[in-house]
Amino acid sequence: MKRIIKVVLIAVSVILICCMGIGLATNRPLSDTYIEEVADNARKIWNIPAVSISVMDSETILYNSTEGFRKADSTDKVTEEDYFFIGSCSKSILACIAAKLVEEGKITWDTGFFDLYPELKVGANPAYSSITLENLLQCQAGIQPFTSGTEAYPQADPSENPQIVFFKYLLGKEPSSQKENGRFAFLYSNASYSLAGAMLEKASGMNWENLLDTYIEGEIGIETLVGLPYLFDEDQP
């Protein structure tokens, strides 16, 4: 039976890679019981309402455990059908869509940002002239991080596209990292992925929501929603 897992911000569930210090690197074989134990311990150690862990291969989900409650100080248990917000983990989905578009010949890893947005080259810092999709996805484009939550955003007039205004702002700034061997040094940047996402939209002719519907829900079978869980249903986590 095909499992469809609901997601928010293109998330399947919270997948714990290192199990946050509780020792996944043991001789114990993987089992439903062990995964449940890991999920419950992680939830308690980090004092979070709910945790969902999935162990999978390229074919199927091998083990899955969802432990905890929908809200802090609640007795309403979370379920596998609930929506999980995973924030920056959605970047992996963006990369997945990029790979699909590369397979279809709609874009390449070496496609330059200004190949698709030549109009934004006016006023841009020349240091960014050769940044590519690969550079942006690998955070090697020198783009400002926008990771602290305290950065100032440019103000857009009502007649302006706020996304384009933001891109012009980013590209007009001095690079946030230095070049090494012909490319910028790695610097984790949320804004870098915003530029990459815009490239995928332009290359495909689809907006972000349509890209999700086509390549994530349509081809992989993962139902996707964009937003916070409780905005769709107040009973959601």
C-alpha positions in Angstrom: 0.0 0.0 0.0 1.4 3.3 -1.1 1.9 5.7 1.8 1.2 9.3 1.3 2.7 11.5 4.0 1.4 15.0 4.4 3.9 17.7 4.7 4.2 21.4 5.4 6.9 23.5 3.7 7.5 20.5 1.6 8.4 18.3 4.5 7.7 14.6 5.0 8.6 14.4 8.6 11.4 15.3 10.9 14.2 12.9 10.0 16.8 12.7 12.8 20.1 11.9 11.2 22.3 11.8 14.3 19.7 11.2 16.9 21.0 14.2 18.9 23.5 12.5 21.2 21.5 9.5 22.3 23.7 7.0 20.5 22.4 5.6 17.2 25.8 4.2 16.5 25.3 1.0 18.4 25.2 -2.7 17.6 21.5 -2.8 18.1 19.6 -3.8 14.9 17.0 -1.4 13.6 13.5 -2.2 14.5 10.2 -0.5 15.2 10.8 -0.7 18.9 14.3 0.8 18.7 13.1 3.7 16.4 10.3 4.4 18.9 12.8 4.5 21.7 15.1 6.9 19.8 12.2 9.2 19.0 10.8 9.3 22.5 14.3 9.8 24.1 15.1 12.6 21.6 11.8 14.3 22.4 12.4 14.2 26.1 16.1 15.3 25.9 15.4 18.3 23.8 12.0 19.1 25.4 10.0 19.3 22.2 6.4 18.3 21.9 6.7 15.8 19.1 9.3 13.9 16.9 8.8 11.9 13.8 11.7 9.6 12.5 11.7 7.8 9.2 14.3 5.3 8.1 14.1 4.7 4.3 16.0 3.5 1.3 15.4 4.4 -2.3 12.4 2.1 -2.6 10.3 2.4 0.6 10.1 3.6 4.2 11.6 0.9 6.3 10.8 2.1 9.8 8.7 5.1 11.1 7.9 6.3 14.5 5.9 9.4 15.5 6.0 10.2 19.2 4.7 13.0 21.4 1.9 15.5 21.4 0.5 18.1 19.0 1.2 21.0 21.4 3.2 21.6 24.5 1.3 20.8 27.7 -1.3 18.9 25.7 -2.5 15.3 25.8 -3.6 15.3 22.2 -1.2 12.8 20.6 0.5 13.6 17.3 -0.1 11.2 14.4 1.6 10.2 11.2 -1.1 12.1 9.3 -0.2 15.4 11.0 1.7 18.1 9.3 5.3 18.9 10.3 7.1 22.1 9.8 10.7 21.5 8.9 11.9 24.9 7.8 15.3 24.7 6.1 15.0 21.0 5.5 12.9 22.1 2.5 16.1 23.0 0.8 16.7 19.4 0.0 13.3 19.4 -1.9 14.4 22.4 -3.8 17.6 20.5 -4.9 15.4 17.5 -5.8 13.3 19.7 -8.1 16.4 21.2 -9.6 17.7 17.8 -10.4 14.4 16.9 -12.2 14.6 20.0 -14.3 18.2 19.2 -15.2 17.1 15.7 -16.3 14.5 17.3 -18.4 17.0 19.7 -20.0 15.2 22.8 -18.8 18.3 24.0 -16.9 21.8 22.9 -16.1 23.9 23.0 -13.0 26.1 25.5 -14.8 23.3 27.8 -15.9 24.2 31.3 -14.7 21.7 33.3 -12.7 22.0 36.2 -15.1 21.4 33.9 -18.0 17.8 33.7 -16.8 17.6 37.2 -15.2 19.7 39.4 -17.5 17.6 42.4 -16.5 18.9 42.2 -12.9 22.5 42.5 -14.1 22.1 46.3 -14.2 23.1 47.6 -10.8 24.4 44.2 -9.6 27.9 43.8 -8.2 30.2 42.5 -10.9 31.6 39.9 -8.5 28.3 38.0 -8.9 28.4 38.0 -12.8 29.2 34.3 -13.1 27.3 32.7 -10.3 25.5 29.5 -11.3 22.7 27.3 -10.1 25.2 24.9 -8.6 27.0 27.8 -6.8 23.7 28.9 -5.2 22.7 25.5 -4.1 26.1 24.8 -2.6 26.2 28.2 -0.9 29.3 29.2 -2.8 27.9 32.3 -4.5 28.9 34.9 -1.8 25.3 35.8 -1.1 24.4 37.3 2.3 23.4 34.7 4.8 20.1 36.0 6.1 20.3 33.4 8.9 20.2 35.6 12.1 16.7 36.9 11.7 17.9 40.4 12.4 18.9 41.4 8.9 17.2 44.4 7.3 15.0 43.7 4.3 14.5 46.3 1.5 11.1 48.0 1.3 9.2 47.5 -1.9 6.7 50.1 -3.2 3.1 48.8 -3.8 3.8 48.7 -7.6 7.0 46.7 -7.2 7.6 42.9 -7.0 9.0 42.4 -3.5 10.9 39.3 -4.6 12.7 41.2 -7.4 13.4 44.1 -5.1 15.0 41.7 -2.6 17.1 40.1 -5.4 18.4 43.5 -6.5 19.3 44.3 -2.9 21.2 41.0 -2.5 23.1 41.4 -5.8 24.0 45.0 -5.1 25.8 44.1 -1.9 29.5 43.2 -1.5 30.0 39.4 -1.4 29.9 37.9 2.1 32.6 35.4 1.4 35.9 35.5 -0.5 36.7 33.7 -3.7 38.9 30.6 -3.6 40.0 28.7 -6.7 37.6 30.6 -8.9 34.5 30.3 -6.8 33.3 31.8 -3.5 34.1 30.1 -0.3 31.2 28.2 1.4 28.9 30.4 3.5 25.5 29.0 4.5 22.9 31.4 3.1 19.1 31.2 3.1 19.1 34.0 0.5 21.2 31.9 -1.8 18.4 29.3 -2.0 15.9 32.1 -2.7 17.9 33.0 -5.9 18.2 29.3 -6.8 14.4 28.9 -6.4 13.8 31.8 -8.7 16.0 30.2 -11.3 13.9 27.1 -11.2 10.7 29.1 -11.6 12.0 30.9 -14.6 13.5 27.8 -16.3 10.3 25.8 -15.8 7.7 28.5 -16.3 6.0 27.4 -13.1 5.8 29.1 -9.7 7.0 27.4 -6.6 3.6 25.8 -5.6 3.2 24.4 -9.1 6.7 22.9 -9.0 5.8 21.2 -5.8 2.6 19.9 -7.2 4.3 18.6 -10.3 7.6 17.1 -9.1 7.0 16.3 -5.4 3.3 15.4 -5.2 2.7 14.3 -8.8 5.9 12.2 -9.3 6.9 11.1 -5.8 3.5 11.0 -4.1 4.2 13.3 -1.2 1.4 15.7 -0.5 2.7 19.2 -0.1 1.5 22.4 1.5 3.2 25.7 2.0 2.7 27.3 5.4 2.4 26.7 9.1 0.4 23.7 10.2 -1.9 25.5 12.6 -2.8 28.0 9.9 -4.5 25.1 8.0 -6.0 23.5 11.1 -5.8 24.8 14.7 -5.6 21.2 15.9 -2.4 20.6 13.9 1.1 20.8 15.6 
